[in-house]
Amino acid sequence: MKMVKVAVVGAGVVGLSTAVCIAEALPFCCVTVMAERFSPDTTSDGAAGIVLPAQFPDIPLERQKQWFKNSFDHLLAIAQSQHSPEAGVMLSSGCQIFKEVPAEKKPFWSEFVIGFREMTDVELKRFPLHTFGQAFTTVKCECSSYLPWLQNRFSKAGGLIEQRIVSSLQDLSSSFDLIVNCSGLGAKSLVGDGEVYPVRGQVLKVDAPWLKHFIRDGDGKTYIYPGIHSVTIGGTRQEGDWRLEVDQGDTRGILERCCRLEPSLTKAKVLSEWVGLRPGRKNPRVEREVVQLQGRQLSVVHNYGHSGWGVTLAWGTALDALGLVRQCLHDLSLQAKL
């Protein structure tokens, strides 16, 4: 069987996860990842990396559950293996706290994380402004280690890396049999998706080795995530904001909010400040499409628009995208026989 040439556009956590899934599962495919930026210069590199999902309005809940379960199980297996330090994947225990009792006390993902339970009144005394909390163990993924580890795994599976700007799918139509679009925010211009918008996120890395447990406010705007080398504190979720420079007002706000939850952070040294633009979308786009490019029909599998949940859902949507790639290849082989 002749090698099928597959282009994966995008080298963030979603792009690399998808490329690894395809290269490892389909050895008759020659997979090339192409992107303008690779680690450590992707949006994923600065992500806090805690594995915790949101619920999207228009995607069947069973599909969302499968995405999360597959991602969680994949990362948990790494966290419990000898690859954990190199891959930057670790278990992380802590709590999510709410000022008001949420409508859903037991969210859909509670059955997949470890040891999910409601917090006791004694535990909540630490947070006098909050009335309800959930304690559990999840996984944290340090993308500055995880992305190079994934890229290495991809290369071992025979994958190719090409640093280039892909400004149009037309550029790839003569060289590839199939395109997988994991371009994140770039999909706005690459495939003209008007539903994609930037969600500006700003976080700080601080030196606070005494902190061992994460704390996340249920509104998602204030969080403290201890990692392997530092503690990530944040954050912002500014929709439609394209600014990439650090905002000192945001820095002060993050420090104030996080110190309110964890007063010992007033003693922590700020190591770095980071800004990234998440690929916002009402729902992630994981689907196949047939497009007409330079007189020939080409299958495109889309996997982008994960907003702030790229790390959380990357492996699950990558497996979904792999299934769509299999469908495309099946159709290609049928066409070849006609």
C-alpha positions in Angstrom: 0.0 0.0 0.0 1.4 3.4 -0.9 2.2 5.8 1.9 -0.6 8.2 2.6 0.7 11.8 3.2 -1.0 13.5 6.1 -0.4 17.1 7.1 -1.2 18.2 10.7 -1.3 22.0 10.9 -0.5 23.3 14.4 2.0 22.2 17.1 0.2 23.1 20.3 -1.0 20.4 22.7 -3.9 19.5 20.4 -1.8 19.3 17.2 1.0 17.2 18.7 -1.5 14.9 20.5 -3.4 14.4 17.2 -0.2 13.8 15.2 1.1 11.2 17.7 -2.3 9.3 17.6 -2.2 9.2 13.8 1.5 8.3 13.5 1.3 5.5 16.1 -2.0 4.0 15.0 -1.5 4.2 11.2 2.1 3.4 10.3 1.2 3.5 6.5 0.7 7.2 6.9 3.6 9.7 6.6 2.6 12.4 9.0 4.1 15.9 8.9 3.4 18.5 11.6 3.8 22.0 10.3 3.5 25.2 12.3 5.0 28.6 12.6 5.8 28.1 16.3 6.9 25.0 18.2 7.5 24.6 22.0 8.5 26.7 23.9 6.8 29.3 21.8 3.2 28.0 21.6 0.1 29.1 23.6 0.0 25.7 25.2 3.5 26.2 26.7 2.1 28.7 29.2 -1.0 26.9 30.1 -1.6 26.1 33.8 -2.2 22.6 32.6 -4.6 21.3 35.3 -6.9 18.7 33.9 -10.5 19.9 34.6 -13.2 20.4 31.9 -16.0 22.8 31.3 -19.3 21.7 29.7 -20.0 22.9 26.1 -23.6 23.7 25.2 -24.0 22.0 21.8 -22.0 18.8 22.0 -23.7 15.6 23.3 -22.7 15.1 26.9 -21.6 11.5 26.2 -19.1 12.7 23.6 -17.7 15.2 26.1 -17.5 12.6 28.8 -15.5 10.3 26.4 -13.1 13.2 25.5 -12.4 13.9 29.2 -12.2 10.2 30.2 -9.7 9.4 27.4 -7.6 12.4 28.1 -7.6 11.8 31.9 -6.8 8.1 31.5 -3.9 8.9 29.1 -2.3 11.5 31.4 -2.9 9.4 34.5 -1.1 6.5 32.9 1.9 8.8 32.2 1.8 10.3 35.7 2.0 6.7 37.2 4.8 5.6 34.8 8.6 6.1 34.7 8.0 8.9 32.1 6.3 11.2 34.6 9.3 13.5 35.4 10.5 13.8 31.8 6.9 14.3 30.5 6.1 16.8 33.2 2.9 15.0 34.1 2.0 14.6 37.8 -0.9 13.9 40.1 -2.4 17.0 41.8 -4.8 17.1 44.7 -6.8 20.1 45.9 -10.1 21.8 45.9 -12.6 23.8 43.9 -14.5 26.3 46.0 -17.7 28.3 45.3 -19.2 31.5 46.8 -22.6 30.1 46.1 -23.7 26.5 45.9 -23.5 25.5 42.3 -26.6 24.2 40.5 -24.7 21.0 39.9 -23.0 19.8 43.0 -21.6 16.7 41.3 -20.4 17.6 37.8 -20.2 15.1 34.9 -16.5 14.7 35.3 -16.6 13.7 39.0 -16.8 10.0 38.1 -13.4 10.1 36.3 -11.2 12.1 38.7 -9.9 10.4 41.8 -11.6 10.6 45.2 -14.2 13.3 44.3 -16.2 14.4 47.4 -17.8 17.5 48.9 -15.7 19.4 51.3 -16.6 19.5 55.0 -17.6 22.6 57.0 -14.2 22.4 58.8 -12.3 22.5 55.5 -14.4 25.4 54.2 -13.5 27.5 57.3 -10.2 28.3 55.4 -12.3 30.2 52.9 -14.8 32.4 54.7 -16.2 34.0 51.5 -17.0 30.5 50.1 -20.0 28.3 51.0 -19.4 25.1 49.1 -16.4 23.1 47.9 -15.3 19.9 46.1 -12.1 18.0 46.9 -10.5 15.6 44.4 -7.2 14.5 42.8 -6.6 15.2 39.1 -3.6 15.4 36.8 -1.4 18.4 36.1 0.6 18.7 32.9 3.6 21.0 32.6 3.5 21.7 28.9 7.0 23.1 28.7 8.1 19.5 29.3 5.1 17.6 27.9 5.2 19.2 24.4 8.9 18.3 23.7 8.2 14.8 25.1 5.2 14.4 22.8 7.2 15.8 19.9 10.0 13.2 20.6 7.4 10.5 20.8 6.0 11.6 17.4 9.5 11.6 15.8 10.0 8.0 17.1 6.8 7.0 15.4 8.3 8.2 12.1 6.7 11.7 12.1 8.2 14.7 10.4 8.5 18.3 11.6 8.4 21.3 9.4 8.5 24.9 10.7 6.6 27.1 8.3 3.7 29.5 8.1 0.6 27.8 6.6 -1.5 30.7 5.4 -3.9 28.7 3.2 -4.9 25.1 2.8 -4.3 25.6 -0.9 -0.6 25.6 0.0 -0.8 21.9 1.0 -3.2 20.6 -1.6 -0.7 19.3 -4.1 1.6 17.6 -1.5 -0.8 15.8 0.8 -3.6 13.3 0.6 -5.3 14.5 3.9 -5.1 17.6 6.1 -5.7 17.7 9.8 -6.4 21.2 11.0 -5.3 21.8 14.6 -4.5 25.5 14.1 -6.3 26.8 17.2 -6.8 30.6 17.0 -5.2 30.5 13.5 -8.4 28.7 12.2 -10.0 32.2 12.1 -7.9 33.1 9.1 -6.8 29.6 7.8 -10.4 28.3 7.3 -12.3 31.5 7.7 -14.0 30.4 10.9 -15.8 33.5 12.3 -16.8 31.6 15.5 -13.2 31.6 16.7 -12.1 34.5 19.0 -9.1 35.1 21.3 -9.5 34.6 25.1 -6.6 36.4 26.7 -5.0 34.6 29.6 -2.4 36.0 32.0 -0.6 33.9 34.6 2.3 34.3 37.0 4.8 31.6 38.0 5.9 32.0 41.6 8.4 30.3 43.9 6.3 28.8 46.7 7.6 25.2 47.3 5.6 25.0 50.6 2.3 24.8 48.6 1.3 21.2 47.7 -2.4 21.4 46.9 -4.2 23.4 44.3 -7.1 25.8 45.0 -9.5 26.9 42.2 -12.3 29.3 42.6 -15.4 27.9 40.9 -15.7 31.0 38.7 -12.4 29.9 37.0 -10.8 33.3 37.3 -8.7 32.7 40.4 -6.5 29.6 40.8 -3.3 28.4 42.5 -1.7 25.3 40.9 1.5 23.9 42.4 3.7 22.3 39.8 7.1 20.5 39.6 9.3 23.6 39.6 7.0 26.5 40.5 3.4 27.4 41.3 1.2 28.9 38.6 -1.3 31.5 39.8 -3.9 33.3 37.7 -5.6 34.4 35.9 -7.6 36.3 33.3 -10.3 35.3 30.8 -10.6 38.3 28.6 -12.7 37.5 25.5 -11.9 39.3 22.2 -8.7 40.8 23.7 -5.7 40.4 21.3 -3.1 42.0 23.7 0.0 39.9 24.2 1.9 42.2 26.5 1.8 41.7 30.3 -0.7 44.0 32.0 0.5 45.2 35.4 -3.0 45.8 36.5 -3.8 42.2 35.8 -0.7 41.1 37.7 -1.8 43.1 40.8 -5.3 41.7 40.5 -4.0 38.1 40.3 -1.7 38.5 43.3 -4.5 40.2 45.4 -7.1 37.5 44.6 -4.7 34.6 45.1 -3.3 36.0 48.3 -6.8 36.3 49.7 -7.2 32.5 49.1 -3.7 31.6 50.2 -2.1 34.3 52.4 1.3 32.6 52.4 1.6 33.7 48.8 2.5 37.2 50.0 6.0 35.7 50.7 6.4 34.1 47.3 8.8 35.5 44.7 7.4 36.1 41.3 9.5 34.2 38.8 7.8 35.1 35.5 4.7 36.6 33.9 3.1 35.2 30.8 0.3 36.1 28.4 -1.3 33.8 25.8 -4.4 33.9 23.6 -6.6 30.8 24.0 -8.6 29.7 20.9 -12.1 30.6 22.1 -15.1 29.0 20.5 -18.7 28.2 21.7 -17.9 24.5 21.0 -14.7 22.8 19.9 -14.8 21.8 16.2 -14.0 18.1 15.8 -15.4 17.0 12.4 -14.5 16.1 8.9 -15.1 18.1 5.7 -14.4 17.6 2.0 -13.0 20.8 0.4 -12.3 21.7 -3.2 -8.6 22.8 -3.5 -7.0 23.5 -6.8 -9.3 21.3 -8.7 -9.2 18.3 -6.5 -11.3 17.2 -3.6 -9.4 16.8 -0.3 -10.6 15.6 3.1 -9.9 17.9 6.0 -10.3 16.8 9.6 -10.8 19.7 12.0 -9.7 19.6 15.7 -9.6 23.1 17.2 -11.4 25.6 19.3 -10.8 24.1 22.8 -10.8 27.5 24.5 -9.0 27.1 27.9 -9.4 23.4 27.9 -6.8 22.3 25.4 -4.7 20.3 27.8 -7.8 18.8 29.4 -9.3 17.5 26.2 -6.4 17.2 23.7 -5.9 13.4 23.9 -9.7 12.7 23.8 -10.3 14.9 20.8 -7.2 13.5 19.1 -8.6 10.0 19.4 -11.8 11.3 17.9 -9.9 13.0 15.1 -8.0 9.7 14.5 -11.4 8.0 14.0 -12.3 10.7 11.5 -9.0 10.2 9.7 -9.7 6.4 9.5 -13.1 7.3 7.8 -11.4 9.6 5.3 -8.8 6.9 4.5 -11.6 4.3 4.0 -13.3 6.7 1.5 -10.0 7.3 -0.2 -9.4 3.5 -0.7 -12.9 3.1 -2.1 -12.3 5.9 -4.6 -9.0 4.3 -5.6 -10.9 1.1 -6.4 -13.5 2.8 -8.6 
